[in-house]
Amino acid sequence: QVQLVESGGGLVQAGGSLRLSCAASGRPFSTYAMGWFRQAPGKEREFVGAITRSGGSTFYADSVKGRFTISRDNAKNTGYLQMNTLNPEDTAVYFCAAYFTVYSNHYASAGREYDYWGQGTQVTVSS
């Protein structure tokens, strides 16, 4: 299995940027597809984006497409979520998640597909 720890959250003004990191330990990170989710107060968890285990393909929710970029460095066992042009609606706790897959081109948008989750990191965007 793999353990995930997010970092990089904080307070930023609208229009600003943040980069979140997701450090993985345990089994080789390159065997896991990875996703990012977020949950705002009083709302359900929302899919943000996902990346295949090789990093060759990414997939984004419409709400963040063009503003957020997911990447990963398997040699460093770390995934990233670069967030640009942030707005107050992006305020939430952000989680990284992972699941083991033998398929190099597989990714998932449903939270139930993911077996491992980080503890989350708070992102607050002020207007």
N, C-alpha and C positions, 0 to 999 in steps of 0.2 A: 504494500500500500504506500501512499504518499501523504506527507503532511504539507500543508500550505499555510503561508504566513504573508498577509498583505501589509504594505506600507506605502507611505507617500500621500496619504490623505491630509486634509487641512482646510483652512479657510481661504477663499480666493474671491476676488471681485468679479462681477459679471464681465465677460469678455476675456477673462484670463485663462490660464492653462495650468494643468497639473499632470504629473505622470505617476501612476500607481505601479507598484511592483508586486509580484507574487513569487516568493521564494519557495521552492519545493525541496523536500528531502525525502529519502526513502528509496523506492524503486526508481530506475532511470526515467527521468522526466520526459524523454523523447518517446516513451511508450504511451503517453497520455495525451488525449485531446484536452483542450482547456477552454474554459469560458469565463465570462465576466457577467455578473448580475448586480442589480442594485435594489434597494428597498427604502422607500421614503416613508416617513412617519404616517401611519394610518393607511398605507397602501400595500398591495401585494408585491411580492418579489417580481422583478422585471428583468427579462433578458436584455443584455447590452450588446454582447458580441461573442464570437467564438473563433478559435483558430485550430487548425489541424495539428496533429502531433509533430509533423515536420516543419510547420510554419508556412507551408506553401500556399494555403488558402485561408481566407478569413470571411466572416459573415457578420453582418451588423443589423441591429434593430433600426427601423426607419428613423426613429427619434434621434439617433446619434450618428447616422451615416453622413460622412463628409466632415464630421467634427472629431470623431474618436478614431484611434488607430490601435489595433491589437498587434502585438509582436511577441516573439519569444526568442530566447537564447538558450538552447538546450545544453550547450557546453557549460553555462553558468547555472543551469537548473532554475531559470527565472523567466517569468512571463511579465508582460508590460501592458498597461493601458494608458495611452497618451490621449489626454482630453484637452481639446482646444475650443475656443469660443464658448466657454461655459456660460450657462445662464441659471437663474435661481431654480428652475425646474429640474436641474441636474442634481440638486441637493439630495443626498441619500447616503446610506451605508453601502459601500461597494464590496462585493465578495468575488473572489476568484474560486473556481471549481475545476475539477478534473475527473476524467474517467479513463480507464485502461481500454485501449483498442488495438487490434492488430491491423487495422486499416489506415493507411497513411493519409487518405483523403476524407476521413470521416469527421464530422463535427455535429453538434447538437444544440438546439435552442431551448429545449425543455429541461427544466431543472431536475426532473426525475431521472434524467439520463446520467446525471453526475453522481459519483460515489463519494467524492472527497471535496470538502469545503474549507476555506479559510475562515478566520474569525470575523473578518470584515474591517474596513477602515472608513471613517467618516469623511465625507466630502461636503462642505458647505459653501454655497455660492451666494454672495451678498449682492443685492441690487444697487 
